[in-house]
Amino acid sequence: MSRQPRRLSKQERQEQIVAELHIRPAIRASEIAEKLGVHAETVRRDLKDLDSGGLINRTYGGAAVAPLAFEPSLAERDRILVEERRRIGRLAASLIEPGDVLMIDAGSTTIHFSRQLAARSINLTAITNSYGVAAVLARTPKIRVIVCPGEYDATQGGVHGADTISYLRRFHANRALIGAGGLSVKGPTEFDPSFAAVKRAMLENAQSGMLLVDHSKFGRTMLDLICPLSDLTDVVVDLTPAPPLLGALKTAEVVINTPEEDIEVSVG
């Protein structure tokens, strides 16, 4: 009796769709459905999810690769994968020790992290280029908040530029916590080179680097490579990546933290 082929998970289907678009600039939904052995309606739902996450552009009857230099605004991203980012933020916050000095990047996921960190109400110092992160953490008297100077970008909710990078280099931190527009076997990537430079400055001036990304970023490549995987010490994700990304992270000796290992954050 022949064995039935294993049914792909939603994450695996979507990773294969994105991978196919790295080879061909456009594909039809009917082709994807036949190749993956699933119903066309399943593929249409996958394409809708990937389009909402900014990974692809949906077209009539199929999909096209998303531009490398485009990412939705902070407000738009804050409405995507909300529960997944909340879980990432909760887990990342549980890994922070009292007394830590943190450098925190601008982004939707780092704001979720900051909300969970504020709920812990522990003594620490946070240096950030994000006005949203600063506003959240400043509500907790035990957290000292230092905000970087620089040129403000409303789509990112934070500052960037030479002044921001020069200011960051004045400090030393226990951890840098950054987000990214994509995560591939080469490393995390970002669509805006000026914000990628801020992330690099944070990583260079911290003892350890923690990347916070949801599964929609797996296999995605944006314009600017932030750093090789070996420059990271940890990633915090909502789902364990599939090969080859999983293998690349292990080879680089990056610790992979997923909610299965999550520790509930207590308030107060």
C-alpha positions in Angstrom: 0.0 0.0 0.0 1.5 3.3 -1.1 1.9 6.1 1.5 0.1 9.3 1.0 2.4 12.4 0.6 2.7 14.5 3.8 0.4 17.5 3.7 2.3 20.8 3.9 1.7 23.1 6.8 0.5 26.7 6.1 4.0 28.0 6.9 5.7 25.5 4.5 3.2 26.4 1.7 3.8 30.1 2.1 7.6 29.6 2.2 7.5 27.6 -1.0 5.4 30.3 -2.7 7.9 33.0 -1.7 10.8 30.8 -2.8 9.2 30.3 -6.2 8.9 34.0 -6.6 12.6 34.3 -6.0 13.1 32.2 -9.1 10.2 33.7 -11.2 8.9 37.3 -11.0 5.3 36.2 -11.3 3.3 33.0 -10.9 -0.4 31.9 -11.3 -2.4 30.6 -8.4 -3.5 27.6 -10.5 0.2 26.6 -11.0 0.9 27.0 -7.3 -2.1 24.9 -6.3 -1.1 22.1 -8.7 2.5 22.1 -7.6 1.7 22.0 -3.9 -1.2 19.6 -4.3 -3.8 21.8 -2.6 -7.1 23.4 -3.5 -7.0 26.7 -5.4 -8.9 28.4 -2.5 -6.2 27.4 -0.1 -3.6 29.1 -2.3 -5.8 32.2 -2.6 -5.9 32.5 1.2 -2.1 32.0 1.4 -1.6 34.8 -1.3 -3.8 37.1 0.7 -1.8 36.5 3.9 1.5 37.0 2.1 0.2 40.2 0.4 -1.0 41.6 3.8 2.5 41.0 5.2 4.1 42.8 2.3 5.9 39.7 1.1 4.3 39.6 -2.3 2.0 41.6 -4.6 -1.3 39.8 -5.4 -2.2 40.0 -9.1 -5.3 38.9 -11.0 -5.1 35.2 -10.9 -1.7 35.0 -9.1 1.1 36.9 -7.5 4.3 38.9 -8.2 7.4 39.5 -6.2 7.2 42.5 -3.9 9.7 45.3 -4.5 12.9 45.0 -2.5 12.8 48.6 -1.4 9.2 48.6 -0.1 7.7 47.9 3.3 4.3 48.9 4.7 4.1 51.8 7.1 4.4 51.2 10.9 0.6 51.7 11.3 -0.1 49.2 8.6 2.4 46.6 10.0 0.9 47.1 13.5 -2.4 45.6 12.1 -0.7 42.5 10.7 0.0 39.3 12.6 -0.9 41.0 15.9 -1.1 37.9 18.1 2.1 36.4 16.6 4.0 39.7 17.4 2.5 39.8 20.9 3.8 36.3 21.6 7.2 37.2 20.3 7.2 40.3 22.5 6.2 38.4 25.6 8.9 35.8 25.1 11.6 38.4 24.4 10.6 40.4 27.4 11.0 37.3 29.6 14.6 37.0 28.6 15.6 40.4 29.9 17.4 40.6 33.2 16.9 43.4 35.9 19.6 46.0 35.5 20.1 45.4 31.8 21.0 48.2 29.4 19.1 47.7 26.1 19.3 49.3 22.7 15.8 48.9 21.1 15.2 49.4 17.4 12.1 51.2 15.9 9.4 48.8 14.6 6.1 47.2 15.2 7.4 44.1 16.9 9.8 46.0 19.2 6.8 48.1 20.3 5.0 44.8 21.2 8.1 43.8 23.1 8.2 47.1 24.9 4.6 46.7 26.1 5.5 43.3 27.6 8.7 44.6 29.1 6.9 47.5 30.8 4.5 45.0 32.3 7.4 43.3 34.1 8.2 46.7 35.8 11.9 45.9 36.4 14.8 48.3 36.7 16.7 48.8 33.5 17.9 51.4 30.9 16.5 51.6 27.4 18.2 53.5 24.6 16.0 53.8 21.5 15.4 55.5 18.2 11.7 54.8 18.4 9.3 57.3 19.8 6.7 54.6 20.2 9.0 52.4 22.3 10.0 55.4 24.4 6.4 56.4 25.0 5.5 52.8 26.2 8.5 52.3 28.4 8.4 55.8 29.9 5.2 54.9 31.7 7.1 52.7 34.0 9.1 54.6 36.6 11.7 51.8 37.0 12.8 52.1 33.4 15.2 54.9 32.4 14.6 55.9 28.8 17.2 57.6 26.6 15.9 58.7 23.1 18.3 59.2 20.2 18.4 62.4 18.2 18.1 62.3 14.4 15.9 62.8 11.4 12.3 61.6 12.1 10.6 59.2 9.7 6.8 58.9 10.3 6.5 55.7 8.4 8.9 54.0 10.8 8.0 56.0 13.9 11.6 56.7 14.7 14.8 58.6 13.9 17.8 57.8 11.8 20.8 59.4 10.2 24.4 60.4 11.2 23.4 62.0 14.5 21.5 58.9 15.5 24.4 56.6 14.8 27.0 58.9 16.5 24.8 59.1 19.6 24.4 55.3 19.8 28.2 54.9 19.7 28.5 56.8 23.0 26.8 53.9 24.9 27.5 50.3 25.7 24.6 47.9 26.1 24.0 44.3 27.3 21.6 43.6 24.4 20.5 45.1 21.1 17.0 44.2 20.1 16.2 44.8 16.5 13.5 43.9 13.9 14.0 43.3 10.2 12.1 43.4 7.0 13.3 40.0 6.0 15.4 37.0 7.3 17.3 34.8 4.8 20.2 32.4 5.1 22.5 35.4 4.5 21.1 37.3 7.5 18.4 39.9 8.4 17.7 42.5 5.8 15.9 45.9 5.7 14.3 47.9 3.0 15.7 51.3 4.2 19.5 51.6 4.3 19.4 54.4 6.8 17.5 52.4 9.3 19.6 49.3 8.5 22.6 51.5 9.5 21.0 52.3 12.9 20.4 48.6 13.5 24.1 47.8 12.7 25.2 50.5 15.1 23.1 49.0 17.9 24.5 45.5 17.3 28.1 46.9 17.2 27.7 48.6 20.6 25.9 45.7 22.5 27.3 42.5 24.0 24.6 40.5 22.3 22.2 40.9 19.5 18.5 39.7 19.5 16.4 39.7 16.4 12.6 39.7 16.8 10.8 38.6 13.6 7.6 36.8 12.8 7.3 33.9 10.3 6.2 36.1 7.4 9.8 37.4 7.3 11.3 33.9 6.8 13.0 33.6 3.4 12.3 37.3 2.5 15.2 39.4 1.2 15.0 43.2 1.3 17.4 45.8 -0.2 20.0 46.1 2.6 21.8 43.3 4.5 21.9 44.4 8.1 24.5 41.8 9.2 25.4 38.1 8.7 23.6 35.6 10.9 26.9 35.1 12.9 26.5 38.7 14.3 23.3 37.7 16.1 23.2 35.7 19.4 19.5 35.1 19.5 16.3 35.2 17.4 12.9 35.3 18.9 10.2 34.0 16.5 6.6 32.8 16.6 7.4 29.6 14.6 10.5 27.6 14.2 11.9 28.3 10.7 12.1 25.4 8.1 15.2 24.4 6.3 17.4 25.9 4.9 17.0 28.9 7.2 16.9 26.7 10.3 20.1 25.0 9.3 21.8 28.3 8.6 20.8 29.7 12.0 22.2 26.6 13.7 25.4 26.7 11.8 25.8 30.3 12.9 25.2 29.2 16.5 22.2 31.5 16.9 19.9 30.6 19.7 16.3 30.1 18.4 13.6 31.1 20.9 10.0 30.2 20.2 6.8 30.5 22.2 6.9 26.8 23.0 9.6 27.8 25.5 7.7 30.9 26.5 7.6 32.1 30.2 4.6 34.0 31.2 5.3 37.6 32.1 4.1 38.7 35.5 2.9 42.2 36.2 4.3 44.3 39.0 
